[in-house]
Amino acid sequence: MTRRAKRTVAVLGARFGDLKIEETLLGPLGVKLLEGAGKEEKETRELCLDADAILCGGAPELRASLIESLSRLRAIVRYGIGVDTIDLDAATRRGIFVANVPDYCVKEVATHALALILAWARNLPRAQSLTRAGKWEVRPLMPMESARDLTIGLLGFGRIARRLALMARAIGFQVSAHDPFVKKDEMRRRRVKPLALDLLLQTTDFLSLHLPLNAATRRLINTETLGRMKPTAYIVNTARGGLIDEAALYRALLAGRIAGAALDVMEEEPWPTTSPLHALDNLIVTPHSAWYTERAQREVRRKACAEVIRVLRGGAPKNLVNREVLR
């Protein structure tokens, strides 16, 4: 049998500009790196045909048909937290490890979410528009409430939401949360008020989303849930675009059923220029940048590569998502 000279790792949908970190960490193991966008399944299959592992960003969708055609594949490692773009069942059936990096960019995303909340709390988009038009007055910005009189509602209470709660409370915001997988005593210990979903929707001034995207959470924010919110409330999403029904959000924003929204993630990325949401003034959109600082970028790349190294050396990933594969 001819022994392959190199092991191959395919890098899909990375937005780093170069692969110097990956080359430095994986090169000593005799790894050959192949890079692609991962947008078309046929192109991706050709690129990954001899891959022992895949390192992937958020863009490529790794469906069952692709995963089942890659006979050498041993691991898929996500440059990030969410794994909703990977068919976990197909990977598990094939005995392929799926891993992520759940503990990076926590401070970055929490900071970005708070920045978006503060942008609306201080009415910065309106203030910017007025000053650019030569108007130097406060009255058009009224009313503006103190943080002490406003509530941030966290839908999901994982690492990022907990960091955001700590930061928001330091400024003076009241904080509530709903998460059926977190004990109420744990929320209270962090001085966060646990609420049922309906009550959270009805009472919050800023609803900040911190949920994974799955069958239960897809389009959880829809016409019905938007209808339960206060007309003065705002939605902030730094989690996954698919959590929001964008058509329903557009109607709610246009009709003034909620005051505004701030989104770092969209249902379709890049955000289509044809989206009717572009025409709205009560919407802030940032380009899926909440995760980014130079420190966070280095961290996610190092930790993702460490997972690949564990697999290539015959072990299992530290942050294994599909633990059923070990059975």
Secondary structure, DSSP 8 states (H G I E B T S, - for coil): ----S-EEEEEES--SS--HHHHHHHGGGTEEEEEE---SHHHHHHHHTT-SEEEE-SS--B-HHHHTT-TT--EEEESSS--TTB-HHHHHHTT-EEE--TTSSHHHHHHHHHHHHHHHHTTHHHHHHHHHTT---SGGG-----GGG-EEEEES-SHHHHHHHHHHHHHT-EEEEE-TTS-HHHHHHTT-EE--HHHHHHH-SEEEE----STTTTT-BSHHHHHTS-TT-EEEE-S-GGGB-HHHHHHHHHHTSSSEEEES--SSSS--TT-GGGG-SSEEE--S-TT--HHHHHHHHHHHHHHHHHHHTT---TTBS-GGGG-
